[in-house]
């Protein structure tokens, strides 16, 4: 494994408001259908086309009751993943299920929680490391996929 291995233990304290059981809204179904029709139904990080999930990248679904939708709209126009921020600029955002707040990710880069030995889902690692997975050169990644030697390398990092 090339480079220096760094082992960090992070504590993150967040308040997730009470919310109802998650259901798929009609807006979210329309968002997924349009992402597919427009050719975006592949992982934004690695380009995989299997096990695709749609991530609320600006305003998280569980925090939707606390989102300032005007701020979310500004964010989605600034970080315009698929161009919908520019295309729909005249329309307000009224729900986190708006297509401008959607990013297609494979299960590994969305919700991978380390059960496979690697935490590389956006819900489980810091954003600078997560985004570096997309920006890395071909064959390189700050999050190792091969965990065979990981325990030995982590022991050296301690």
VMD Tcl script that builds the backbone (N, CA, C; Angstrom):
set m [mol new atoms 474]
animate dup $m
set s [atomselect $m all]
$s set {name element resname resid chain x y z} {
  {N N UNK 1 A 0.843 -1.167 0.000}
  {CA C UNK 1 A 0.000 0.000 0.000}
  {C C UNK 1 A 0.891 1.233 0.000}
  {N N UNK 2 A 0.742 2.080 -0.992}
  {CA C UNK 2 A 1.586 3.262 -1.123}
  {C C UNK 2 A 1.064 4.386 -0.235}
  {N N UNK 3 A 1.967 5.208 0.248}
  {CA C UNK 3 A 1.571 6.365 1.042}
  {C C UNK 3 A 1.493 6.049 2.515}
  {N N UNK 4 A 1.223 7.054 3.277}
  {CA C UNK 4 A 1.143 6.945 4.728}
  {C C UNK 4 A -0.285 6.621 5.139}
  {N N UNK 5 A -0.459 5.607 5.951}
  {CA C UNK 5 A -1.777 5.231 6.450}
  {C C UNK 5 A -2.037 6.024 7.727}
  {N N UNK 6 A -3.157 6.693 7.798}
  {CA C UNK 6 A -3.538 7.454 8.980}
  {C C UNK 6 A -4.817 6.853 9.535}
  {N N UNK 7 A -4.803 6.545 10.795}
  {CA C UNK 7 A -5.999 6.025 11.457}
  {C C UNK 7 A -6.539 7.131 12.357}
  {N N UNK 8 A -7.835 7.491 12.150}
  {CA C UNK 8 A -8.459 8.537 12.946}
  {C C UNK 8 A -9.730 7.994 13.574}
  {N N UNK 9 A -9.995 8.425 14.743}
  {CA C UNK 9 A -11.269 8.151 15.387}
  {C C UNK 9 A -11.964 9.491 15.555}
  {N N UNK 10 A -13.099 9.644 14.926}
  {CA C UNK 10 A -13.835 10.900 14.964}
  {C C UNK 10 A -15.098 10.745 15.782}
  {N N UNK 11 A -15.425 11.772 16.500}
  {CA C UNK 11 A -16.704 11.828 17.194}
  {C C UNK 11 A -17.504 12.947 16.568}
  {N N UNK 12 A -18.677 12.618 16.089}
  {CA C UNK 12 A -19.536 13.609 15.462}
  {C C UNK 12 A -20.822 13.677 16.264}
  {N N UNK 13 A -21.168 14.862 16.702}
  {CA C UNK 13 A -22.397 15.050 17.469}
  {C C UNK 13 A -23.371 15.820 16.597}
  {N N UNK 14 A -24.494 15.209 16.309}
  {CA C UNK 14 A -25.508 15.833 15.475}
  {C C UNK 14 A -26.875 15.653 16.116}
  {N N UNK 15 A -27.752 16.578 15.827}
  {CA C UNK 15 A -29.127 16.482 16.296}
  {C C UNK 15 A -29.985 16.224 15.062}
  {N N UNK 16 A -30.569 15.046 15.008}
  {CA C UNK 16 A -31.470 14.706 13.911}
  {C C UNK 16 A -32.882 14.835 14.458}
  {N N UNK 17 A -33.652 15.769 13.924}
  {CA C UNK 17 A -35.004 16.003 14.454}
  {C C UNK 17 A -35.897 14.772 14.299}
  {N N UNK 18 A -36.874 14.708 15.149}
  {CA C UNK 18 A -37.888 13.657 15.020}
  {C C UNK 18 A -38.565 13.821 13.660}
  {N N UNK 19 A -38.840 12.705 13.025}
  {CA C UNK 19 A -39.525 12.756 11.734}
  {C C UNK 19 A -40.300 11.468 11.560}
  {N N UNK 20 A -41.256 11.523 10.684}
  {CA C UNK 20 A -42.059 10.342 10.407}
  {C C UNK 20 A -41.255 9.277 9.690}
  {N N UNK 21 A -41.856 8.104 9.572}
  {CA C UNK 21 A -41.208 7.017 8.840}
  {C C UNK 21 A -40.997 7.453 7.400}
  {N N UNK 22 A -39.844 7.116 6.882}
  {CA C UNK 22 A -39.498 7.547 5.530}
  {C C UNK 22 A -40.387 6.855 4.499}
  {N N UNK 23 A -40.908 7.653 3.593}
  {CA C UNK 23 A -41.687 7.135 2.475}
  {C C UNK 23 A -41.152 7.795 1.208}
  {N N UNK 24 A -41.407 7.177 0.086}
  {CA C UNK 24 A -40.949 7.731 -1.186}
  {C C UNK 24 A -42.049 8.627 -1.745}
  {N N UNK 25 A -41.753 9.912 -1.840}
  {CA C UNK 25 A -42.739 10.863 -2.343}
  {C C UNK 25 A -42.882 10.752 -3.861}
  {N N UNK 26 A -43.968 11.310 -4.363}
  {CA C UNK 26 A -44.170 11.356 -5.810}
  {C C UNK 26 A -43.056 12.181 -6.464}
  {N N UNK 27 A -42.616 13.261 -5.788}
  {CA C UNK 27 A -41.524 14.097 -6.311}
  {C C UNK 27 A -40.240 13.280 -6.421}
  {N N UNK 28 A -39.948 12.450 -5.420}
  {CA C UNK 28 A -38.738 11.638 -5.440}
  {C C UNK 28 A -38.802 10.606 -6.570}
  {N N UNK 29 A -39.990 10.010 -6.794}
  {CA C UNK 29 A -40.155 9.070 -7.911}
  {C C UNK 29 A -39.923 9.777 -9.241}
  {N N UNK 30 A -40.432 11.015 -9.387}
  {CA C UNK 30 A -40.206 11.792 -10.614}
  {C C UNK 30 A -38.719 12.115 -10.772}
  {N N UNK 31 A -38.063 12.449 -9.667}
  {CA C UNK 31 A -36.629 12.754 -9.695}
  {C C UNK 31 A -35.843 11.554 -10.192}
  {N N UNK 32 A -36.100 10.380 -9.640}
  {CA C UNK 32 A -35.381 9.170 -10.058}
  {C C UNK 32 A -35.649 8.855 -11.524}
  {N N UNK 33 A -36.899 8.998 -11.944}
  {CA C UNK 33 A -37.257 8.719 -13.337}
  {C C UNK 33 A -36.513 9.666 -14.284}
  {N N UNK 34 A -36.444 10.934 -13.923}
  {CA C UNK 34 A -35.750 11.903 -14.789}
  {C C UNK 34 A -34.245 11.658 -14.794}
  {N N UNK 35 A -33.666 11.348 -13.637}
  {CA C UNK 35 A -32.235 11.047 -13.595}
  {C C UNK 35 A -31.905 9.875 -14.522}
  {N N UNK 36 A -32.771 8.867 -14.519}
  {CA C UNK 36 A -32.576 7.717 -15.417}
  {C C UNK 36 A -32.705 8.150 -16.870}
  {N N UNK 37 A -33.772 8.885 -17.175}
  {CA C UNK 37 A -34.035 9.314 -18.557}
  {C C UNK 37 A -32.907 10.198 -19.102}
  {N N UNK 38 A -32.314 11.000 -18.228}
  {CA C UNK 38 A -31.255 11.918 -18.650}
  {C C UNK 38 A -29.864 11.287 -18.620}
  {N N UNK 39 A -29.788 10.002 -18.310}
  {CA C UNK 39 A -28.507 9.302 -18.345}
  {C C UNK 39 A -27.619 9.490 -17.128}
  {N N UNK 40 A -28.201 9.912 -16.008}
  {CA C UNK 40 A -27.406 10.152 -14.801}
  {C C UNK 40 A -27.458 9.006 -13.796}
  {N N UNK 41 A -28.124 7.916 -14.125}
  {CA C UNK 41 A -28.306 6.839 -13.146}
  {C C UNK 41 A -27.074 5.941 -13.109}
  {N N UNK 42 A -25.967 6.551 -12.689}
  {CA C UNK 42 A -24.701 5.852 -12.467}
  {C C UNK 42 A -24.015 6.570 -11.310}
  {N N UNK 43 A -23.111 5.909 -10.660}
  {CA C UNK 43 A -22.469 6.488 -9.481}
  {C C UNK 43 A -21.677 7.732 -9.853}
  {N N UNK 44 A -21.951 8.819 -9.171}
  {CA C UNK 44 A -21.266 10.077 -9.414}
  {C C UNK 44 A -19.786 9.974 -9.059}
  {N N UNK 45 A -19.427 9.075 -8.133}
  {CA C UNK 45 A -18.039 8.911 -7.715}
  {C C UNK 45 A -17.270 8.023 -8.680}
  {N N UNK 46 A -17.780 6.810 -8.919}
  {CA C UNK 46 A -16.980 5.812 -9.653}
  {C C UNK 46 A -17.556 5.423 -11.011}
  {N N UNK 47 A -18.775 5.832 -11.322}
  {CA C UNK 47 A -19.378 5.508 -12.608}
  {C C UNK 47 A -20.078 4.160 -12.663}
  {N N UNK 48 A -20.108 3.425 -11.539}
  {CA C UNK 48 A -20.781 2.119 -11.520}
  {C C UNK 48 A -22.258 2.281 -11.876}
  {N N UNK 49 A -22.819 1.248 -12.489}
  {CA C UNK 49 A -24.233 1.293 -12.870}
  {C C UNK 49 A -25.081 0.284 -12.110}
  {N N UNK 50 A -24.473 -0.459 -11.216}
  {CA C UNK 50 A -25.200 -1.443 -10.402}
  {C C UNK 50 A -25.474 -0.864 -9.015}
  {N N UNK 51 A -26.562 -1.311 -8.397}
  {CA C UNK 51 A -26.917 -0.928 -7.022}
  {C C UNK 51 A -26.928 0.591 -6.832}
  {N N UNK 52 A -27.585 1.307 -7.735}
  {CA C UNK 52 A -27.620 2.768 -7.680}
  {C C UNK 52 A -28.712 3.229 -6.717}
  {N N UNK 53 A -28.328 4.189 -5.879}
  {CA C UNK 53 A -29.237 4.811 -4.925}
  {C C UNK 53 A -29.178 6.323 -5.163}
  {N N UNK 54 A -30.239 7.024 -4.785}
  {CA C UNK 54 A -30.261 8.476 -4.957}
  {C C UNK 54 A -30.066 9.128 -3.594}
  {N N UNK 55 A -29.013 9.941 -3.497}
  {CA C UNK 55 A -28.630 10.611 -2.262}
  {C C UNK 55 A -29.106 12.054 -2.288}
  {N N UNK 56 A -29.663 12.517 -1.178}
  {CA C UNK 56 A -30.006 13.927 -1.001}
  {C C UNK 56 A -28.717 14.616 -0.568}
  {N N UNK 57 A -27.997 15.237 -1.483}
  {CA C UNK 57 A -26.634 15.665 -1.178}
  {C C UNK 57 A -26.530 17.020 -0.494}
  {N N UNK 58 A -27.477 17.889 -0.652}
  {CA C UNK 58 A -27.416 19.189 0.017}
  {C C UNK 58 A -28.245 19.164 1.283}
  {N N UNK 59 A -29.509 18.940 1.120}
  {CA C UNK 59 A -30.419 18.838 2.253}
  {C C UNK 59 A -30.791 17.390 2.471}
  {N N UNK 60 A -30.304 16.818 3.551}
  {CA C UNK 60 A -30.567 15.409 3.876}
  {C C UNK 60 A -32.036 15.212 4.224}
  {N N UNK 61 A -32.600 14.075 3.832}
  {CA C UNK 61 A -34.013 13.806 4.058}
  {C C UNK 61 A -34.366 13.900 5.543}
  {N N UNK 62 A -33.542 13.325 6.398}
  {CA C UNK 62 A -33.854 13.304 7.833}
  {C C UNK 62 A -33.838 14.705 8.454}
  {N N UNK 63 A -33.218 15.653 7.782}
  {CA C UNK 63 A -33.157 17.027 8.278}
  {C C UNK 63 A -34.100 17.960 7.525}
  {N N UNK 64 A -35.000 17.399 6.723}
  {CA C UNK 64 A -35.823 18.209 5.822}
  {C C UNK 64 A -36.702 19.219 6.552}
  {N N UNK 65 A -37.112 18.935 7.776}
  {CA C UNK 65 A -37.940 19.889 8.518}
  {C C UNK 65 A -37.147 21.108 8.970}
  {N N UNK 66 A -35.818 21.026 8.961}
  {CA C UNK 66 A -34.974 22.135 9.409}
  {C C UNK 66 A -34.297 22.874 8.257}
  {N N UNK 67 A -34.569 22.476 7.030}
  {CA C UNK 67 A -33.894 23.055 5.870}
  {C C UNK 67 A -34.519 24.394 5.481}
  {N N UNK 68 A -33.674 25.382 5.241}
  {CA C UNK 68 A -34.081 26.649 4.646}
  {C C UNK 68 A -33.995 26.419 3.135}
  {N N UNK 69 A -35.130 26.293 2.475}
  {CA C UNK 69 A -35.143 25.912 1.065}
  {C C UNK 69 A -34.530 26.971 0.150}
  {N N UNK 70 A -34.557 28.235 0.548}
  {CA C UNK 70 A -33.885 29.263 -0.254}
  {C C UNK 70 A -32.372 29.034 -0.215}
  {N N UNK 71 A -31.847 28.682 0.956}
  {CA C UNK 71 A -30.418 28.376 1.074}
  {C C UNK 71 A -30.073 27.102 0.307}
  {N N UNK 72 A -30.952 26.105 0.369}
  {CA C UNK 72 A -30.721 24.863 -0.371}
  {C C UNK 72 A -30.665 25.157 -1.869}
  {N N UNK 73 A -31.559 26.006 -2.352}
  {CA C UNK 73 A -31.569 26.363 -3.768}
  {C C UNK 73 A -30.248 27.031 -4.163}
  {N N UNK 74 A -29.772 27.974 -3.346}
  {CA C UNK 74 A -28.490 28.634 -3.616}
  {C C UNK 74 A -27.353 27.609 -3.658}
  {N N UNK 75 A -27.352 26.697 -2.695}
  {CA C UNK 75 A -26.316 25.664 -2.650}
  {C C UNK 75 A -26.354 24.805 -3.908}
  {N N UNK 76 A -27.555 24.359 -4.294}
  {CA C UNK 76 A -27.694 23.488 -5.459}
  {C C UNK 76 A -27.341 24.200 -6.761}
  {N N UNK 77 A -27.481 25.513 -6.799}
  {CA C UNK 77 A -27.069 26.275 -7.979}
  {C C UNK 77 A -25.556 26.452 -8.008}
  {N N UNK 78 A -24.951 26.549 -6.828}
  {CA C UNK 78 A -23.496 26.696 -6.760}
  {C C UNK 78 A -22.788 25.377 -7.018}
  {N N UNK 79 A -23.288 24.325 -6.432}
  {CA C UNK 79 A -22.697 23.001 -6.632}
  {C C UNK 79 A -23.687 22.198 -7.469}
  {N N UNK 80 A -23.725 22.496 -8.743}
  {CA C UNK 80 A -24.744 22.030 -9.683}
  {C C UNK 80 A -24.288 20.725 -10.336}
  {N N UNK 81 A -24.520 19.632 -9.656}
  {CA C UNK 81 A -23.976 18.328 -10.040}
  {C C UNK 81 A -24.343 17.924 -11.467}
  {N N UNK 82 A -25.603 18.057 -11.838}
  {CA C UNK 82 A -26.044 17.605 -13.164}
  {C C UNK 82 A -26.552 18.733 -14.067}
  {N N UNK 83 A -26.483 19.974 -13.633}
  {CA C UNK 83 A -26.936 21.098 -14.440}
  {C C UNK 83 A -28.380 21.504 -14.206}
  {N N UNK 84 A -29.071 20.819 -13.298}
  {CA C UNK 84 A -30.473 21.160 -13.046}
  {C C UNK 84 A -30.617 22.484 -12.300}
  {N N UNK 85 A -29.596 22.871 -11.515}
  {CA C UNK 85 A -29.647 24.151 -10.805}
  {C C UNK 85 A -29.770 25.309 -11.782}
  {N N UNK 86 A -28.985 25.256 -12.836}
  {CA C UNK 86 A -29.025 26.286 -13.887}
  {C C UNK 86 A -30.316 26.172 -14.685}
  {N N UNK 87 A -30.685 24.953 -15.046}
  {CA C UNK 87 A -31.869 24.705 -15.874}
  {C C UNK 87 A -33.164 25.142 -15.187}
  {N N UNK 88 A -33.248 24.913 -13.877}
  {CA C UNK 88 A -34.483 25.194 -13.133}
  {C C UNK 88 A -34.349 26.414 -12.224}
  {N N UNK 89 A -33.414 27.294 -12.540}
  {CA C UNK 89 A -33.077 28.440 -11.687}
  {C C UNK 89 A -34.300 29.291 -11.315}
  {N N UNK 90 A -35.252 29.428 -12.194}
  {CA C UNK 90 A -36.420 30.277 -11.936}
  {C C UNK 90 A -37.418 29.632 -10.972}
  {N N UNK 91 A -37.271 28.331 -10.727}
  {CA C UNK 91 A -38.224 27.619 -9.868}
  {C C UNK 91 A -37.689 27.495 -8.444}
  {N N UNK 92 A -38.539 27.712 -7.444}
  {CA C UNK 92 A -38.095 27.530 -6.059}
  {C C UNK 92 A -37.924 26.042 -5.744}
  {N N UNK 93 A -37.160 25.753 -4.722}
  {CA C UNK 93 A -37.081 24.391 -4.190}
  {C C UNK 93 A -37.985 24.363 -2.962}
  {N N UNK 94 A -38.887 23.391 -2.921}
  {CA C UNK 94 A -39.837 23.302 -1.811}
  {C C UNK 94 A -39.760 21.977 -1.057}
  {N N UNK 95 A -38.876 21.099 -1.526}
  {CA C UNK 95 A -38.727 19.794 -0.895}
  {C C UNK 95 A -37.304 19.287 -1.135}
  {N N UNK 96 A -36.800 18.487 -0.203}
  {CA C UNK 96 A -35.466 17.912 -0.402}
  {C C UNK 96 A -35.461 16.900 -1.537}
  {N N UNK 97 A -36.626 16.452 -1.969}
  {CA C UNK 97 A -36.720 15.478 -3.056}
  {C C UNK 97 A -36.590 16.111 -4.437}
  {N N UNK 98 A -36.396 17.423 -4.500}
  {CA C UNK 98 A -36.183 18.143 -5.752}
  {C C UNK 98 A -34.962 17.560 -6.465}
  {N N UNK 99 A -35.025 17.440 -7.768}
  {CA C UNK 99 A -33.937 16.849 -8.555}
  {C C UNK 99 A -32.618 17.600 -8.382}
  {N N UNK 100 A -32.671 18.884 -8.089}
  {CA C UNK 100 A -31.445 19.667 -7.901}
  {C C UNK 100 A -30.678 19.231 -6.649}
  {N N UNK 101 A -31.321 18.524 -5.750}
  {CA C UNK 101 A -30.719 18.052 -4.508}
  {C C UNK 101 A -30.425 16.550 -4.574}
  {N N UNK 102 A -30.367 16.007 -5.764}
  {CA C UNK 102 A -30.198 14.561 -5.937}
  {C C UNK 102 A -28.850 14.230 -6.567}
  {N N UNK 103 A -28.250 13.174 -6.060}
  {CA C UNK 103 A -26.977 12.682 -6.600}
  {C C UNK 103 A -27.054 11.160 -6.625}
  {N N UNK 104 A -26.768 10.567 -7.773}
  {CA C UNK 104 A -26.780 9.111 -7.900}
  {C C UNK 104 A -25.453 8.547 -7.403}
  {N N UNK 105 A -25.552 7.559 -6.534}
  {CA C UNK 105 A -24.374 6.897 -5.976}
  {C C UNK 105 A -24.608 5.403 -5.934}
  {N N UNK 106 A -23.540 4.646 -6.134}
  {CA C UNK 106 A -23.650 3.207 -5.918}
  {C C UNK 106 A -23.753 2.984 -4.406}
  {N N UNK 107 A -24.229 1.823 -4.019}
  {CA C UNK 107 A -24.394 1.528 -2.598}
  {C C UNK 107 A -23.080 1.707 -1.834}
  {N N UNK 108 A -21.966 1.321 -2.453}
  {CA C UNK 108 A -20.663 1.430 -1.791}
  {C C UNK 108 A -20.327 2.883 -1.447}
  {N N UNK 109 A -20.572 3.812 -2.364}
  {CA C UNK 109 A -20.232 5.212 -2.117}
  {C C UNK 109 A -21.352 5.985 -1.440}
  {N N UNK 110 A -22.503 5.332 -1.205}
  {CA C UNK 110 A -23.608 5.984 -0.513}
  {C C UNK 110 A -23.713 5.502 0.935}
  {N N UNK 111 A -23.984 4.234 1.110}
  {CA C UNK 111 A -24.305 3.754 2.456}
  {C C UNK 111 A -23.375 2.671 2.973}
  {N N UNK 112 A -22.236 2.448 2.329}
  {CA C UNK 112 A -21.294 1.448 2.822}
  {C C UNK 112 A -20.863 1.824 4.230}
  {N N UNK 113 A -21.100 0.919 5.169}
  {CA C UNK 113 A -20.858 1.211 6.585}
  {C C UNK 113 A -19.695 0.432 7.176}
  {N N UNK 114 A -18.884 -0.148 6.340}
  {CA C UNK 114 A -17.716 -0.858 6.850}
  {C C UNK 114 A -17.918 -2.339 7.050}
  {N N UNK 115 A -19.095 -2.843 6.751}
  {CA C UNK 115 A -19.312 -4.289 6.909}
  {C C UNK 115 A -18.402 -5.094 5.999}
  {N N UNK 116 A -17.931 -4.472 4.918}
  {CA C UNK 116 A -17.004 -5.143 4.002}
  {C C UNK 116 A -15.555 -4.827 4.363}
  {N N UNK 117 A -15.351 -4.181 5.509}
  {CA C UNK 117 A -14.007 -3.821 5.938}
  {C C UNK 117 A -13.604 -2.415 5.552}
  {N N UNK 118 A -14.421 -1.740 4.733}
  {CA C UNK 118 A -14.098 -0.390 4.273}
  {C C UNK 118 A -15.301 0.517 4.488}
  {N N UNK 119 A -15.061 1.663 5.091}
  {CA C UNK 119 A -16.094 2.698 5.206}
  {C C UNK 119 A -15.842 3.709 4.115}
  {N N UNK 120 A -16.584 3.678 3.034}
  {CA C UNK 120 A -16.399 4.701 2.016}
  {C C UNK 120 A -17.706 5.292 1.502}
  {N N UNK 121 A -18.784 5.088 2.243}
  {CA C UNK 121 A -20.054 5.717 1.913}
  {C C UNK 121 A -20.113 7.118 2.491}
  {N N UNK 122 A -20.791 8.019 1.793}
  {CA C UNK 122 A -20.848 9.424 2.198}
  {C C UNK 122 A -21.447 9.607 3.588}
  {N N UNK 123 A -22.244 8.672 4.038}
  {CA C UNK 123 A -22.843 8.782 5.365}
  {C C UNK 123 A -21.889 8.350 6.477}
  {N N UNK 124 A -20.710 7.859 6.137}
  {CA C UNK 124 A -19.838 7.280 7.152}
  {C C UNK 124 A -18.420 7.821 7.201}
  {N N UNK 125 A -18.012 8.644 6.215}
  {CA C UNK 125 A -16.667 9.224 6.270}
  {C C UNK 125 A -16.758 10.725 6.032}
  {N N UNK 126 A -15.703 11.425 6.377}
  {CA C UNK 126 A -15.704 12.875 6.213}
  {C C UNK 126 A -15.762 13.254 4.736}
  {N N UNK 127 A -16.362 14.378 4.459}
  {CA C UNK 127 A -16.541 14.806 3.080}
  {C C UNK 127 A -15.224 14.975 2.318}
  {N N UNK 128 A -14.163 15.563 2.922}
  {CA C UNK 128 A -12.925 15.710 2.143}
  {C C UNK 128 A -12.365 14.370 1.650}
  {N N UNK 129 A -12.477 13.338 2.460}
  {CA C UNK 129 A -11.986 12.021 2.040}
  {C C UNK 129 A -12.967 11.388 1.055}
  {N N UNK 130 A -14.262 11.540 1.305}
  {CA C UNK 130 A -15.263 10.967 0.405}
  {C C UNK 130 A -15.120 11.551 -0.998}
  {N N UNK 131 A -15.031 12.895 -1.106}
  {CA C UNK 131 A -14.953 13.522 -2.426}
  {C C UNK 131 A -13.639 13.180 -3.121}
  {N N UNK 132 A -12.581 12.945 -2.354}
  {CA C UNK 132 A -11.290 12.582 -2.952}
  {C C UNK 132 A -11.388 11.273 -3.722}
  {N N UNK 133 A -12.358 10.424 -3.384}
  {CA C UNK 133 A -12.555 9.182 -4.134}
  {C C UNK 133 A -12.912 9.489 -5.583}
  {N N UNK 134 A -13.665 10.541 -5.815}
  {CA C UNK 134 A -14.033 10.931 -7.185}
  {C C UNK 134 A -12.866 11.588 -7.901}
  {N N UNK 135 A -12.069 12.350 -7.163}
  {CA C UNK 135 A -11.011 13.152 -7.764}
  {C C UNK 135 A -9.698 12.397 -7.929}
  {N N UNK 136 A -9.613 11.197 -7.384}
  {CA C UNK 136 A -8.370 10.425 -7.428}
  {C C UNK 136 A -8.056 9.953 -8.849}
  {N N UNK 137 A -6.775 9.787 -9.114}
  {CA C UNK 137 A -6.332 9.225 -10.383}
  {C C UNK 137 A -6.856 7.805 -10.517}
  {N N UNK 138 A -6.967 7.312 -11.735}
  {CA C UNK 138 A -7.433 5.941 -11.985}
  {C C UNK 138 A -6.565 4.959 -11.200}
  {N N UNK 139 A -7.210 4.066 -10.488}
  {CA C UNK 139 A -6.500 3.047 -9.723}
  {C C UNK 139 A -6.037 3.506 -8.354}
  {N N UNK 140 A -6.245 4.767 -8.022}
  {CA C UNK 140 A -5.842 5.308 -6.723}
  {C C UNK 140 A -7.080 5.708 -5.931}
  {N N UNK 141 A -6.994 5.650 -4.620}
  {CA C UNK 141 A -8.081 6.094 -3.767}
  {C C UNK 141 A -7.567 6.287 -2.354}
  {N N UNK 142 A -8.043 7.316 -1.652}
  {CA C UNK 142 A -7.650 7.484 -0.266}
  {C C UNK 142 A -8.311 6.465 0.654}
  {N N UNK 143 A -9.340 5.804 0.149}
  {CA C UNK 143 A -10.027 4.767 0.914}
  {C C UNK 143 A -9.693 3.436 0.257}
  {N N UNK 144 A -8.902 2.607 0.934}
  {CA C UNK 144 A -8.469 1.356 0.293}
  {C C UNK 144 A -9.631 0.401 0.065}
  {N N UNK 145 A -9.660 -0.194 -1.108}
  {CA C UNK 145 A -10.667 -1.208 -1.419}
  {C C UNK 145 A -10.199 -2.596 -1.011}
  {N N UNK 146 A -8.900 -2.818 -1.061}
  {CA C UNK 146 A -8.329 -4.112 -0.710}
  {C C UNK 146 A -8.022 -4.103 0.779}
  {N N UNK 147 A -8.788 -4.850 1.552}
  {CA C UNK 147 A -8.617 -4.832 3.003}
  {C C UNK 147 A -7.770 -5.986 3.512}
  {N N UNK 148 A -7.181 -6.760 2.623}
  {CA C UNK 148 A -6.396 -7.916 3.042}
  {C C UNK 148 A -5.263 -7.523 3.979}
  {N N UNK 149 A -4.542 -6.468 3.647}
  {CA C UNK 149 A -3.410 -6.032 4.469}
  {C C UNK 149 A -3.769 -4.865 5.388}
  {N N UNK 150 A -5.048 -4.501 5.428}
  {CA C UNK 150 A -5.458 -3.304 6.161}
  {C C UNK 150 A -5.166 -3.395 7.652}
  {N N UNK 151 A -5.467 -4.505 8.277}
  {CA C UNK 151 A -5.254 -4.625 9.725}
  {C C UNK 151 A -3.782 -4.454 10.077}
  {N N UNK 152 A -2.915 -5.047 9.282}
  {CA C UNK 152 A -1.476 -4.925 9.521}
  {C C UNK 152 A -1.027 -3.474 9.364}
  {N N UNK 153 A -1.524 -2.793 8.308}
  {CA C UNK 153 A -1.156 -1.400 8.070}
  {C C UNK 153 A -1.689 -0.499 9.187}
  {N N UNK 154 A -2.923 -0.760 9.634}
  {CA C UNK 154 A -3.498 0.045 10.706}
  {C C UNK 154 A -2.736 -0.153 12.006}
  {N N UNK 155 A -2.280 -1.352 12.266}
  {CA C UNK 155 A -1.489 -1.601 13.468}
  {C C UNK 155 A -0.195 -0.783 13.431}
  {N N UNK 156 A 0.398 -0.629 12.249}
  {CA C UNK 156 A 1.606 0.193 12.104}
  {C C UNK 156 A 1.298 1.670 12.356}
  {N N UNK 157 A 0.080 2.100 12.002}
  {CA C UNK 157 A -0.294 3.505 12.149}
  {C C UNK 157 A -0.521 3.880 13.612}
  {N N UNK 158 A -0.810 2.899 14.450}
  {CA C UNK 158 A -1.080 3.186 15.873}
  {C C UNK 158 A 0.110 3.633 16.611}
}
mol reanalyze $m
mol bondsrecalc $m
mol representation Tube
mol addrep $m
